[in-house]
Structure formats: C-alpha cells, structure tokens
Amino acid sequence: MKYIETLREGERFSEIYLCKSKQVAKTKMGKTYYSLILQDKTGTVDGKIWELSSGIDHFDSLDYIKVDGDVTSFQGALQLNIRRARVASEGEYDPADYLPVSSKDIGQMYQQLLALVKSIKNEKVRTLAERFFVEDADFIRSFKAHSAAKTVHHGFVGGLLEHTLSVARLCDYYCSHYPVLKRDLLIAAALFHDIGKTRELSEFPENDYTDDGQLLGHIVIGTIMLDEKIKTVPGFPERTASELKHCILAHHGEYEFGSPKKPALAEALALNFADNTDAKLQTITELFAGNYGNSGWLGFNRLLDSNVRMTTEL
C-alpha cells in the first residue's frame, strides 16, 4: 500500500483510501465536482473529482474507495486529482491501515496512567479517579480509543490517552518544583481535564463533533461528567469538588480560547500551562513529521500563530 505520507507531486496513484468526507461543490462556471478528504493511518489529503464521468461510481463519506489519478499540489499542499473511483470490496483492504494510531503502546500508557491514579494520597480524590479509570468499563474503552482533537493535535486512536498522560506528567514535575501546588488536586485535575472529549468527538473512523460537542464543548461536558461521578463518592468535600471543576473550566486559560473561567487557583494555572505546552509541542512535532526532508519555512500554523521551520542542526 502507498501511504499518504509517501505521496509526492507528479506521481500517479491507484490506491484504496478511507473517504473521510465528501462534499458536492460547484466551480465558478457552475460545473459540479466532488471535494474529498481521504485518510489512511499516516494522515489525510485533499482530493478533487473534477469530471463526474462514467469512471466515477457512487460512494459516500466513510466508505473505503479505490481511486486512480495524479498527485498534484494547490497552494503548497498536496492534492489528488482523481479520475476513477469506486467503493472497495471487503477483503481488498485492512481497516487497520486507515486509522491513525498512537506510536506509543496504548496498554503501557494506560498502566502508567493508573500508576498516577494510585499515587493520589487523598482517599476521596483517589476514589473519584478510580470511578473513571478503574471501574467504568465503557469510559475506559472510549478513553483509550479516542483522539484528543479532530485535527489539531493528537488526532489519532490513543491520542486522548497520550495527551492526558503527558499533561499529568508535566503537572507531576511542576509539583516537585513548586511547593505551592497541591499535588493530589493537580494530578486529579490533569487526569480529568479532557474527559469530556469522549463525548465531544465521535470515535474513529468518523472522529467528528457530536451534537453535544457542537452545543456544549468538552469543557462543559467534562465538568458535567465529573459532577456526576462526584455524587457517587460519599462524603466528597464540596470545596475540593468546586476546585476540581474550576480546573476543568479554566484549563484553556483565556476566554477567547473557549475557557468559561480564567485560572483562579495555582493548580488551574499549572494545568493550563501543561495543557498548552503539550498541545503546541505535539502540534509542531506532527507538522515536522508531515514535512520530513523540508528544511524551509512550512507556512503559517493557526494554533502556533506563526510561520515555522525546523531548527538548523548544529
């Protein structure tokens, strides 16, 4: 199989890809064409079907389709000019080739996360974490399978777990360096901060916003989920409950970034920094990986708010 990350301008292709999305559009001259997003486990690529001829069979979004054509480019990004397309038959493809998956072992990462749960000394807070990460089988399955975002960073199976573990580890370091931070509160908040993404985004291969994701967002959803679990822990301190919920509500840091509250606790501030650090460093890591061998400027990135390039090797 020729993976998307290996495609180069000027090549011809004949491959099966997952049709992530399909839109019917019109050119300025009123001619109908299809605009596609095609996906495999290495990434996505824009595809266009300009000529809706007899070589183009009917297919829908989330179908696996066999496509033939040429690799071109548009505004600096690769684009597939598709001349033939049909729905692939079962047995022609392996679904595992089309779902982006964390490069890290999901089972090992989850054991490392459970070790952080176990390290929480406060019995009530540890029990609350166990309600999610030890006792709730449906949540655990979804948490392991989810991405942390639709496209921006950690947009792959296991991405939510990888991001959460990374944020919690950064917070653990902060606690060892800044005595002002209450470790149990911060570690628990780090573990909980993105739980709402299990309901904000659908699972793969769709990995798109649900109705609640569009209407509420993961911050509000996560706060509701946390409140529901808190009610299952008898005698859970109200003050600690409010502090944990505040950390979730404030973890994006600024109102313009979708945060309902700005950090008012040291732990909320630390969580915001850890979340932002991991999101941005993962974003630039994925950007570099997708432009392997390109030592020039890579263009403007919305999350980083900058034109970026790789560092010159010393």
C-alpha positions as CSV (number, residue, x, y, z in Angstrom):
1,M,0.0,0.0,0.0
2,K,1.2,3.5,-0.8
3,Y,0.5,5.6,2.3
4,I,-0.5,9.2,2.1
5,E,2.7,10.5,3.8
6,T,4.8,8.9,1.0
7,L,2.8,10.6,-1.9
8,R,4.8,13.1,-4.0
9,E,3.8,15.6,-6.6
10,G,3.8,14.3,-10.1
11,E,3.2,10.7,-9.2
12,R,0.3,8.6,-10.4
13,F,-1.6,6.6,-7.9
14,S,-4.1,3.7,-7.8
15,E,-5.0,3.0,-4.1
16,I,-7.7,2.4,-1.6
17,Y,-8.3,5.2,1.0
18,L,-11.0,5.9,3.6
19,C,-13.2,8.7,2.3
20,K,-13.2,10.9,5.5
21,S,-15.6,13.5,3.9
22,K,-17.3,14.1,0.6
23,Q,-18.8,17.4,-0.5
24,V,-20.6,18.3,-3.7
25,A,-19.5,21.7,-4.9
26,K,-19.6,23.9,-8.0
27,T,-16.8,25.8,-9.8
28,K,-17.2,29.5,-10.7
29,M,-18.5,28.4,-14.0
30,G,-21.3,26.3,-12.3
31,K,-19.7,22.9,-13.0
32,T,-20.4,20.3,-10.3
33,Y,-17.4,18.5,-8.7
34,Y,-16.6,16.4,-5.6
35,S,-14.3,17.7,-2.9
36,L,-12.9,14.9,-0.7
37,I,-10.8,14.3,2.3
38,L,-9.0,10.9,2.1
39,Q,-7.4,9.3,5.0
40,D,-5.1,6.4,6.0
41,K,-3.2,5.9,9.2
42,T,-0.4,8.3,8.2
43,G,-2.7,11.3,7.6
44,T,-5.2,12.9,5.3
45,V,-5.0,14.5,1.8
46,D,-7.4,16.7,-0.2
47,G,-8.9,15.0,-3.3
48,K,-10.8,16.5,-6.2
49,I,-13.0,14.8,-8.8
50,W,-13.5,17.4,-11.5
51,E,-15.0,15.1,-14.1
52,L,-18.1,13.2,-12.9
53,S,-17.8,10.7,-15.7
54,S,-18.7,7.0,-16.0
55,G,-15.5,6.1,-14.3
56,I,-16.8,7.6,-11.0
57,D,-19.1,5.2,-9.2
58,H,-21.4,6.2,-6.3
59,F,-19.8,6.4,-2.9
60,D,-20.4,8.2,0.4
61,S,-18.4,9.6,3.3
62,L,-16.7,6.9,5.5
63,D,-16.6,4.4,2.5
64,Y,-13.4,2.8,1.6
65,I,-12.8,3.8,-2.0
66,K,-10.5,2.7,-4.8
67,V,-9.2,5.8,-6.5
68,D,-6.9,6.4,-9.5
69,G,-5.4,9.6,-10.7
70,D,-2.4,12.0,-10.3
71,V,-0.8,13.7,-7.3
72,T,-0.8,17.5,-7.8
73,S,-0.4,20.4,-5.4
74,F,-2.5,23.5,-4.6
75,Q,-1.3,26.4,-2.5
76,G,1.7,24.4,-1.3
77,A,-0.3,21.3,-0.2
78,L,-0.6,18.0,-2.0
79,Q,-3.9,17.3,-3.7
80,L,-5.2,14.2,-5.5
81,N,-6.7,14.7,-9.0
82,I,-9.0,11.7,-9.2
83,R,-10.1,10.2,-12.5
84,R,-11.7,6.9,-11.4
85,A,-13.4,6.0,-8.1
86,R,-15.4,3.1,-6.7
87,V,-16.3,1.6,-3.4
88,A,-13.8,-1.0,-2.4
89,S,-15.0,-4.6,-1.6
90,E,-14.4,-6.3,1.7
91,G,-11.1,-8.2,1.6
92,E,-9.5,-5.5,-0.6
93,Y,-8.3,-3.5,2.5
94,D,-7.4,-3.8,6.1
95,P,-9.1,-1.2,8.3
96,A,-6.0,-1.0,10.5
97,D,-4.2,0.7,7.6
98,Y,-6.6,3.6,7.7
99,L,-6.9,4.6,11.3
100,P,-4.1,6.8,12.6
101,V,-2.9,5.2,15.9
102,S,-0.5,6.5,18.6
103,S,3.1,5.5,18.0
104,K,3.2,4.6,21.7
105,D,1.8,1.4,23.2
106,I,-1.7,2.1,24.4
107,G,-1.7,-0.7,27.1
108,Q,1.6,0.6,28.6
109,M,0.4,4.2,28.6
110,Y,-2.8,3.2,30.4
111,Q,-0.8,1.3,33.1
112,Q,1.3,4.4,33.6
113,L,-1.8,6.5,33.9
114,L,-3.2,4.0,36.5
115,A,0.1,4.4,38.5
116,L,-0.6,8.2,38.7
117,V,-4.2,7.4,39.9
118,K,-2.7,5.1,42.6
119,S,-0.2,7.8,43.6
120,I,-3.0,10.2,44.8
121,K,-2.9,10.1,48.5
122,N,-6.2,11.7,49.4
123,E,-8.7,8.8,49.6
124,K,-11.7,10.7,48.3
125,V,-9.9,12.1,45.3
126,R,-8.2,8.8,44.5
127,T,-11.6,7.0,44.7
128,L,-13.1,9.6,42.3
129,A,-10.3,9.0,39.8
130,E,-10.9,5.2,40.2
131,R,-14.6,5.7,39.4
132,F,-13.5,6.7,35.9
133,F,-10.2,5.0,35.2
134,V,-10.7,1.7,37.1
135,E,-14.4,1.0,37.5
136,D,-16.1,2.4,34.4
137,A,-15.5,-0.1,31.6
138,D,-17.4,1.9,29.0
139,F,-15.5,5.0,29.8
140,I,-12.1,3.2,29.8
141,R,-12.8,1.7,26.4
142,S,-13.8,5.0,24.9
143,F,-11.0,6.9,26.6
144,K,-8.4,4.5,25.1
145,A,-9.9,4.7,21.6
146,H,-10.4,8.5,21.4
147,S,-8.4,11.2,19.8
148,A,-7.6,14.4,21.7
149,A,-8.8,16.6,18.8
150,K,-10.3,16.4,15.4
151,T,-7.3,17.7,13.5
152,V,-5.1,20.0,15.6
153,H,-3.0,17.7,17.8
154,H,-3.1,14.0,18.9
155,G,-5.8,13.4,16.3
156,F,-5.3,9.6,16.4
157,V,-6.5,6.5,18.2
158,G,-4.9,6.7,21.7
159,G,-4.4,10.4,21.3
160,L,-6.6,11.4,24.2
161,L,-4.7,8.9,26.5
162,E,-1.3,10.0,25.2
163,H,-2.2,13.7,25.7
164,T,-3.7,13.2,29.2
165,L,-0.7,11.2,30.4
166,S,1.7,13.8,29.0
167,V,-0.2,16.6,30.7
168,A,-0.3,14.7,34.0
169,R,3.4,14.0,33.9
170,L,4.2,17.7,33.3
171,C,2.0,18.5,36.3
172,D,3.8,16.0,38.4
173,Y,7.0,17.7,37.5
174,Y,5.5,21.1,38.4
175,C,4.6,19.7,41.8
176,S,8.1,18.6,42.5
177,H,9.4,22.1,41.6
178,Y,6.8,24.4,43.0
179,P,5.7,23.6,46.6
180,V,2.7,26.0,46.3
181,L,0.9,23.3,44.2
182,K,-1.3,20.7,45.9
183,R,-0.2,17.5,44.1
184,D,-3.4,15.4,44.7
185,L,-5.6,18.2,43.3
186,L,-3.4,18.9,40.3
187,I,-2.8,15.3,39.3
188,A,-6.5,14.6,39.5
189,A,-7.4,17.7,37.5
190,A,-4.8,16.7,34.9
191,L,-6.4,13.3,34.6
192,F,-9.9,14.7,34.3
193,H,-9.3,17.8,32.2
194,D,-10.2,16.3,28.8
195,I,-12.6,13.5,29.8
196,G,-15.4,15.5,28.0
197,K,-13.7,14.7,24.7
198,T,-15.1,11.1,24.9
199,R,-18.5,12.7,24.3
200,E,-17.5,15.8,22.3
201,L,-16.0,13.7,19.5
202,S,-17.3,10.5,17.9
203,E,-15.0,7.5,17.6
204,F,-13.0,6.6,14.6
205,P,-13.3,6.4,11.6
206,E,-15.6,9.4,11.9
207,N,-13.8,11.3,14.6
208,D,-16.1,14.3,14.3
209,Y,-18.0,16.6,16.6
210,T,-21.2,15.1,18.1
211,D,-24.3,17.2,18.8
212,D,-23.2,17.8,22.4
213,G,-19.7,18.5,21.1
214,Q,-21.1,21.3,19.0
215,L,-23.6,22.6,21.5
216,L,-21.6,22.3,24.8
217,G,-18.0,21.5,24.1
218,H,-15.6,19.2,26.0
219,I,-15.0,21.6,28.9
220,V,-18.7,21.9,29.9
221,I,-19.3,18.2,29.1
222,G,-16.3,17.2,31.2
223,T,-17.5,19.3,34.1
224,I,-20.9,17.6,34.0
225,M,-19.3,14.1,33.8
226,L,-17.1,15.0,36.8
227,D,-20.0,16.3,38.8
228,E,-21.9,13.0,38.1
229,K,-19.1,10.9,39.4
230,I,-18.5,13.1,42.5
231,K,-22.1,12.3,43.6
232,T,-21.1,8.6,43.7
233,V,-18.3,9.2,46.3
234,P,-20.0,9.5,49.7
235,G,-18.8,12.5,51.7
236,F,-16.7,14.0,48.9
237,P,-15.7,17.5,50.1
238,E,-17.7,20.3,48.4
239,R,-14.7,22.7,48.4
240,T,-12.5,20.1,46.6
241,A,-15.3,19.4,44.2
242,S,-15.5,23.0,43.3
243,E,-11.7,23.3,42.9
244,L,-11.6,20.3,40.6
245,K,-14.4,21.6,38.5
246,H,-12.8,25.0,38.3
247,C,-9.6,23.4,37.0
248,I,-11.5,21.9,34.1
249,L,-13.4,25.1,33.4
250,A,-10.2,27.1,33.4
251,H,-7.8,24.8,31.6
252,H,-7.9,26.7,28.3
253,G,-6.7,29.8,30.2
254,E,-8.4,32.6,28.3
255,Y,-12.0,33.4,27.3
256,E,-11.0,33.7,23.6
257,F,-9.7,30.1,23.7
258,G,-13.1,28.8,24.9
259,S,-12.4,28.8,28.6
260,P,-15.5,29.6,30.6
261,K,-13.3,30.8,33.5
262,K,-9.8,32.1,33.8
263,P,-7.5,30.3,36.3
264,A,-8.1,31.4,39.9
265,L,-6.1,28.7,41.6
266,A,-2.4,27.9,41.3
267,E,-3.3,24.3,40.2
268,A,-5.6,25.7,37.5
269,L,-2.8,27.9,36.2
270,A,-0.4,25.0,36.2
271,L,-2.9,22.8,34.4
272,N,-3.4,25.4,31.7
273,F,0.4,25.7,31.2
274,A,0.8,21.9,31.0
275,D,-2.1,21.5,28.5
276,N,-0.9,24.3,26.3
277,T,2.7,23.0,26.4
278,D,1.8,19.5,25.3
279,A,-0.7,20.7,22.7
280,K,1.7,23.1,21.0
281,L,4.8,20.9,21.1
282,Q,2.7,17.9,19.7
283,T,1.4,20.2,17.0
284,I,4.9,21.2,15.9
285,T,6.0,17.6,16.2
286,E,3.3,16.4,13.8
287,L,3.9,19.4,11.5
288,F,7.6,18.4,11.2
289,A,6.8,14.7,10.7
290,G,4.4,15.6,7.9
291,N,7.1,17.7,6.2
292,Y,10.0,15.3,6.5
293,G,13.0,16.5,4.5
294,N,11.7,20.0,4.1
295,S,14.2,22.4,5.8
296,G,12.4,25.5,4.6
297,W,9.6,27.5,6.1
298,L,6.5,25.5,6.5
299,G,3.8,28.2,6.4
300,F,1.5,29.8,9.0
301,N,0.1,27.5,11.6
302,R,-3.1,28.6,13.3
303,L,-2.5,27.1,16.7
304,L,1.1,28.3,16.9
305,D,0.1,31.7,15.4
306,S,3.3,31.8,13.4
307,N,5.2,30.7,10.3
308,V,7.5,27.9,11.4
309,R,10.5,25.9,10.3
310,M,12.8,23.2,11.6
311,T,15.8,24.2,13.7
312,T,19.2,24.2,11.9
313,E,21.3,21.2,13.1
314,L,24.4,22.2,14.9
